[in-house]
């Protein structure tokens, strides 16, 4: 009896010790199969959850982005008035008409002026106001609200308000300027070609300055106080602190805001349409107002489609250039900082 028990124990020990014994034994595959089934089921469940959340977004993107682009390209190849099927194929004639149109080229120049002017005006103003709001003062929250309210205000409402304020006969702006002796007769800021684009740019600065201020304030919250304290101990002046610490560390936020401002300026339509409708004498026409005017007033949907495609290409090219020349700097900085952080942790 003892020998039988010892033989059984030795056989069991050989089975455990022998490499691969569990794989060929009757219990190996049978034990692993449920685990593999559970893993496979979990993976499929995870994929199903991803598809459940991603599919609606893809459908919306296809309906509201991809399909309009395809439709605009299709319209741009036909002479079409908006009624009936598109049968009068003209090829690239609409693109040639758009690119050789003085109104459209002027509109492109106006867009670029607004892009550059918005950055030149809003960047220093937004940074100065953000630095001011970081100081503890009475009414700080109220001041932040006052600055940010124009940004959340609807473009239509803001445009109508400024249109009334800038009227030469009864507008408040002209009344105030005449009262303080700055201007004589009514100026007609929106009705004079030499003043219209500058006036629109000032209104746009008022409207969108709040976004720059809020973004810069958020960026300033991430600047460590220790850096300012060390700079003060070293005897650095206020300007040296801002130039050496604040502005470099706020660089990624500034560049992101600049990208958003550029894209928004290229797509500008609402405010200009309400204030001037592109006038006077096309002095404030933008690419967006040009294509809307061609589609609604002239009912030349082929020209409007070609203009929209050109606008899309211009915005895409400028966005890629901005990404390549400016935003890529942040990526390079991250690549340099990441190894240093790993070394510090080690």
Residue, then its C-alpha position, 0 to 999 in steps of 0.5 A: x500500500x505504501x509503495x502504491x502511494x509513493x508511486x502515485x506521488x512520484x508520478x504526480x510530481x513528474x507531471x508537474x515538473x515536466x515542461x509542457x505537461x499541463x499544455x498536453x494534459x486534458x485539463x490545459x486547453x479546457x482551463x484556458x478556453x474560458x479565459x480566452x472567451x472572456x478576454x475576447x468578449x471583453x474586447x468586443x464589448x469595448x469595441x462596441x462601446x467605442x463604436x457606439x460613441x464614435x459613430x454618431x460623431x462621424x455621422x454628424x461630421x459627414x452630414x455637416x462637414x463632408x457633404x457640404x464640401x462635396x456639394x460646394x465642389x459639385x456646384x462650382x463646376x456648373x452654371x446653376x441658379x438654384x432651380x432644377x438639375x445641374x446640367x450646364x457643366x462649365x468646368x473650372x470657369x467659375x474658379x477662373x471668374x472668382x480668381x479674376x474678380x476684383x471684388x473677390x481679390x479685394x475681399x481676400x485682402x480684407x480678410x488678411x487685413x482683419x487677420x493681422x489687425x485682430x492679432x496686432x490689436x487683441x494680443x497686447x490688449x488681451x495680455x495687458x488686461x489679463x496681467x491687470x486682472x491677476x492683481x487683487x483689486x476691488x471689483x475684479x470679478x465684475x471687471x472680468x464679466x464685463x470684458x467677457x460678456x461681448x464675446x458670449x453676446x450673439x453676433x447679430x445682437x452685437x452687430x445691431x447694437x453697434x450699427x445703431x451706435x455708429x449711425x451719423x444722424x442719431x448714433x451715440x458715438x458721433x454725439x459723444x465725439x461732437x460733444x468733446x470736440x474731437x469731430x465736427x460734422x457726423x462722420x459716417x464711420x460705416x458709410x465712408x470707404x476710408x473709415x469702414x474697414x477700420x471701424x469694423x476692425x475696432x468693433x471686432x476687437x471689442x467683440x472678441x477681446x474677451x476670448x483672448x483675456x480669458x485664455x491668457x488668464x488661464x495660461x497665467x494660472x499655470x505660471x509657478x509663483x516661485x519663478x516670480x519670487x526668485x526673479x524679485x530676489x534677483x532684483x529683476x524689474x517688472x518688465x524683465x519679469x514679464x519678458x523673461x518669464x511670463x511671455x515665454x511661458x504664455x507662448x503656447x497659449x498665445x499661439x493657440x489663441x492666434x490660430x483660433x483668431x486667424x480661422x475666425x477672421x477668415x470665416x468672418x461674416x455675421x458682423x460685417x453683413x449686419x454692419x455694412x453688408x460688404x459696403x460701402x463700395x465693397x470696402x469691407x467685403x470679405x470672402x464669406x460676404x462675397x459668396x453669400x452675396x453671389x448665392x442670395x442676391x445674384x443667385x449664381x450658385x456656381x460662383x458661390x460654390x467656387x468662392x466657398x471652395x477657394x475660401x476653404x483652400x485658403x483657410x486650410x493652407x494658412x492653417x497648415x502653415x501656421x501649424x508648421x511654422x508656429x504651433x510645431x514649436x510647442x511640440x519641439x519644446x515638449x520633445x526637449x522637456x520630456x527627456x529632462x523630466x525623465x532624467x530628473x525622475x531617475 
